[in-house]
Amino acid sequence: MTLVTVMDGDITQVKADALISTIEVDALSSSGVDGAIHFVADDMFHDQIAANMPLRDGQVIATSAKSKGHNNGRFDNVLFVVDELEQPVETLVAEALSEAERLSFETVSIPPLRTGSRAGVRETQTEALVGLAIAIDEFVRTKPSQVKEIVVVVYNEDAQKKLLMRTLIQLGSSAVE
């Protein structure tokens, strides 16, 4: 069974086999979680993205901390999901979690996607949070999984954390804080 944890914090400092994040098709964004990843790991992960150009919406790019000395975060890999806002957030999350499963990652961390500067472009912030919870719940309920823990890391947004917990519980997930 996969444990789902919702916590406050800096996602780059949460111990995980992989961190899930989104990236735009041009891979030029360095804001939000992508900016935090870049801050702690320089170009280590982004150089690997460049090798996969051109990118397409919904594509999951698995990158690895091959030279761990340059990564000041507590994650070993990043699963970047290309997000051109054409698909619902739950589709992107489902794709990333499936890739984590395929790669046999035991722990993954994920931020509330599309709740920052991209909030309201496709979904409202609330719809994006509910979509995230739905994708996680669906994954936990339907996949026999290598993924033992999914940690949703909320940065300084108590209302987001409460909504995620409430939604996961309503869906029947055994989420913990």
C-alpha positions as CSV (number, residue, x, y, z in Angstrom):
1,M,0.0,0.0,0.0
2,T,1.2,3.5,-0.8
3,L,1.3,6.0,2.0
4,V,0.2,9.6,1.0
5,T,1.6,12.4,3.1
6,V,0.8,16.1,2.8
7,M,3.3,18.4,4.5
8,D,4.6,22.0,4.5
9,G,8.1,22.6,3.4
10,D,10.7,23.1,0.7
11,I,10.3,20.3,-1.8
12,T,14.0,20.3,-2.7
13,Q,14.8,19.4,0.9
14,V,12.3,16.4,1.2
15,K,14.1,13.1,1.0
16,A,12.7,11.3,-2.1
17,D,13.9,9.0,-4.9
18,A,12.2,11.4,-7.3
19,L,10.7,14.8,-7.3
20,I,7.8,15.5,-9.8
21,S,7.6,18.9,-11.5
22,T,6.3,20.4,-14.7
23,I,8.2,22.2,-17.4
24,E,7.1,24.1,-20.4
25,V,7.7,22.8,-23.9
26,D,10.5,25.3,-24.5
27,A,12.1,24.2,-21.2
28,L,13.1,27.8,-20.4
29,S,11.1,28.4,-17.3
30,S,13.1,28.8,-14.1
31,S,10.3,29.9,-11.7
32,G,8.4,28.1,-9.0
33,V,9.5,24.5,-8.3
34,D,11.6,24.4,-11.5
35,G,13.4,27.5,-10.3
36,A,14.0,25.8,-6.9
37,I,15.3,22.7,-8.6
38,H,17.7,24.8,-10.7
39,F,18.8,26.7,-7.6
40,V,19.9,23.5,-5.8
41,A,21.2,21.5,-8.8
42,D,22.3,24.2,-11.3
43,D,21.9,22.8,-14.9
44,M,22.3,19.1,-13.9
45,F,18.7,18.2,-14.7
46,H,18.0,20.8,-17.3
47,D,20.9,19.6,-19.4
48,Q,19.2,16.2,-19.6
49,I,16.0,17.9,-20.7
50,A,17.8,19.6,-23.5
51,A,18.9,16.2,-24.8
52,N,15.2,15.3,-25.3
53,M,14.2,18.4,-27.4
54,P,11.8,18.9,-29.0
55,L,9.4,18.3,-26.1
56,R,5.7,17.5,-26.4
57,D,2.8,18.2,-24.1
58,G,2.3,15.4,-21.6
59,Q,5.7,13.9,-22.1
60,V,7.5,12.7,-19.0
61,I,11.3,13.2,-18.9
62,A,13.1,11.2,-16.3
63,T,16.3,12.9,-15.2
64,S,19.0,11.6,-12.8
65,A,21.4,13.2,-10.4
66,K,24.4,11.5,-12.1
67,S,26.9,13.8,-10.4
68,K,25.4,13.9,-6.9
69,G,28.0,16.4,-5.8
70,H,26.2,19.2,-7.6
71,N,22.8,18.6,-6.2
72,N,22.2,20.3,-2.9
73,G,18.7,19.0,-2.6
74,R,17.6,15.7,-1.0
75,F,16.2,14.1,-4.2
76,D,18.0,11.9,-6.6
77,N,15.9,12.2,-9.7
78,V,13.3,14.6,-11.3
79,L,10.4,13.5,-13.4
80,F,9.5,16.6,-15.5
81,V,6.1,16.5,-17.1
82,V,5.8,18.8,-20.1
83,D,2.8,21.1,-19.4
84,E,1.4,23.2,-22.2
85,L,-1.9,23.5,-20.3
86,E,-3.7,21.3,-22.9
87,Q,-4.4,18.5,-20.5
88,P,-6.1,18.4,-17.1
89,V,-3.6,18.4,-14.2
90,E,-4.8,14.9,-13.1
91,T,-3.6,13.5,-16.5
92,L,-0.1,14.9,-16.0
93,V,0.1,13.7,-12.5
94,A,-1.1,10.2,-13.5
95,E,1.6,10.1,-16.2
96,A,4.3,11.1,-13.8
97,L,3.3,8.6,-11.2
98,S,3.1,5.8,-13.8
99,E,6.7,6.7,-14.8
100,A,7.8,6.6,-11.1
101,E,6.2,3.2,-10.9
102,R,7.9,2.0,-14.1
103,L,11.3,3.2,-12.8
104,S,10.7,1.5,-9.5
105,F,11.0,4.6,-7.4
106,E,9.8,4.0,-3.8
107,T,9.3,7.6,-2.7
108,V,8.2,10.6,-4.8
109,S,7.5,14.1,-3.8
110,I,5.2,16.4,-5.7
111,P,4.1,20.0,-5.3
112,P,0.6,21.4,-5.9
113,L,0.9,21.8,-9.7
114,R,-0.7,24.8,-11.5
115,T,-1.3,26.7,-8.3
116,G,1.3,29.4,-8.7
117,S,1.8,31.7,-11.7
118,R,-0.1,29.3,-13.9
119,A,-3.2,29.2,-11.6
120,G,-6.4,30.0,-13.4
121,V,-5.0,29.5,-16.9
122,R,-6.7,26.1,-17.4
123,E,-8.2,25.4,-14.0
124,T,-8.8,27.4,-10.9
125,Q,-6.3,26.8,-8.1
126,T,-9.0,24.8,-6.3
127,E,-9.7,22.7,-9.4
128,A,-5.9,22.0,-9.8
129,L,-5.6,20.9,-6.2
130,V,-8.6,18.6,-6.5
131,G,-7.2,17.2,-9.8
132,L,-3.9,16.5,-8.0
133,A,-5.8,14.7,-5.2
134,I,-7.9,12.7,-7.7
135,A,-4.8,11.5,-9.6
136,I,-3.0,10.5,-6.5
137,D,-6.1,8.7,-5.1
138,E,-6.7,6.9,-8.4
139,F,-3.0,5.8,-8.5
140,V,-3.0,4.5,-5.0
141,R,-6.3,2.6,-5.4
142,T,-5.6,1.0,-8.8
143,K,-1.9,0.3,-9.1
144,P,-0.1,-2.4,-7.3
145,S,2.9,-0.2,-6.7
146,Q,6.6,0.0,-6.2
147,V,5.9,3.5,-5.0
148,K,5.6,3.2,-1.3
149,E,5.1,6.9,-0.4
150,I,3.9,10.0,-2.2
151,V,4.7,13.2,-0.4
152,V,2.7,16.2,-1.5
153,V,4.8,19.2,-0.4
154,V,3.0,22.5,0.0
155,Y,5.2,25.6,0.4
156,N,3.7,28.0,2.9
157,E,0.0,27.7,1.9
158,D,-2.0,26.3,4.8
159,A,-5.3,26.6,2.8
160,Q,-3.9,24.4,0.0
161,K,-2.7,21.8,2.5
162,K,-6.1,21.7,4.2
163,L,-8.0,21.4,0.9
164,L,-5.7,18.6,-0.3
165,M,-6.1,16.7,3.0
166,R,-9.9,17.1,3.0
167,T,-10.2,16.0,-0.7
168,L,-7.9,13.0,-0.3
169,I,-9.9,11.9,2.8
170,Q,-13.2,12.4,1.0
171,L,-11.9,10.2,-1.9
172,G,-11.1,7.5,0.7
173,S,-7.4,7.9,0.6
174,S,-5.5,7.3,3.9
175,A,-3.5,10.5,3.7
176,V,-1.6,11.8,6.7
177,E,-0.1,15.1,7.7
